[in-house]
């Protein structure tokens, strides 16, 4: 978070990014954290699923591969 704060202060003129994609460009900010920031701080629709929910949904729809890998994430996003 400290590294992200430095980037915001030095490169973004102190302006906190509001977009999930831009938030993920900050050091230490991954997809989950970016979605949480966007949804809580900026009232944006940024769905966040934690690992147990992803596994449960995968079982319900019969997805047989690892839902945590990139292919599984693309599959989930394509259907959503």
C-alpha positions as CSV (number, residue, x, y, z in Angstrom):
1,X,0.0,0.0,0.0
2,X,2.9,2.4,0.7
3,X,4.3,1.8,-2.8
4,X,0.8,2.5,-4.3
5,X,0.6,5.7,-2.2
6,X,3.9,6.8,-3.6
7,X,2.8,6.3,-7.2
8,X,-0.5,8.1,-6.5
9,X,1.4,11.1,-5.0
10,X,4.3,11.2,-7.5
11,X,2.8,10.1,-10.8
12,X,-1.0,10.7,-10.5
13,X,-0.9,14.1,-8.9
14,X,-2.5,12.8,-5.7
15,X,-5.6,11.7,-7.6
16,X,-6.7,8.2,-6.6
17,X,-7.7,6.1,-9.6
18,X,-11.4,5.2,-9.8
19,X,-11.4,2.6,-12.5
20,X,-10.7,-1.1,-11.6
21,X,-8.2,-1.5,-14.4
22,X,-6.3,1.6,-13.4
23,X,-6.3,0.6,-9.7
24,X,-4.8,-2.8,-10.7
25,X,-1.8,-0.9,-12.2
26,X,-0.8,0.3,-8.8
27,X,1.8,-1.8,-7.0
28,X,0.3,-4.2,-4.5
29,X,-3.2,-3.8,-5.8
30,X,-4.7,-7.0,-7.3
31,X,-8.0,-7.7,-8.9
32,X,-9.8,-8.4,-5.6
33,X,-8.5,-5.3,-3.8
34,X,-9.1,-3.1,-6.9
35,X,-12.7,-4.3,-7.0
36,X,-13.2,-3.7,-3.3
37,X,-11.8,-0.2,-3.6
38,X,-14.0,0.6,-6.6
39,X,-17.2,-0.7,-5.1
40,X,-16.8,0.6,-1.6
41,X,-15.1,4.0,-2.2
42,X,-16.6,4.9,-5.6
43,X,-19.9,3.0,-5.6
44,X,-19.0,1.2,-8.8
45,X,-20.2,-2.2,-9.8
46,X,-17.1,-4.4,-9.4
47,X,-18.1,-7.9,-8.6
48,X,-15.7,-9.7,-6.2
49,X,-15.9,-13.4,-5.5
50,X,-13.8,-15.1,-2.9
51,X,-12.3,-18.5,-3.5
52,X,-14.9,-20.6,-1.7
53,X,-17.7,-19.0,-3.6
54,X,-15.9,-19.5,-6.9
55,X,-15.4,-23.2,-6.1
56,X,-19.1,-23.6,-5.1
57,X,-20.3,-21.9,-8.3
58,X,-18.0,-24.0,-10.4
59,X,-19.5,-27.2,-8.9
60,X,-23.0,-25.9,-9.5
61,X,-22.4,-25.3,-13.2
62,X,-20.2,-28.4,-13.7
63,X,-17.0,-26.6,-14.5
64,X,-14.3,-29.4,-14.3
65,X,-11.1,-27.4,-14.6
66,X,-9.5,-25.3,-11.9
67,X,-11.6,-22.2,-11.6
68,X,-8.8,-20.3,-10.0
69,X,-6.6,-20.5,-13.1
70,X,-6.8,-17.9,-15.9
71,X,-8.9,-20.2,-18.2
72,X,-11.4,-20.6,-15.4
73,X,-11.5,-16.9,-14.7
74,X,-12.1,-16.2,-18.4
75,X,-14.9,-18.8,-18.4
76,X,-16.6,-17.2,-15.5
77,X,-16.3,-13.7,-17.0
78,X,-17.7,-14.9,-20.4
79,X,-20.8,-16.3,-18.8
80,X,-21.4,-13.3,-16.5
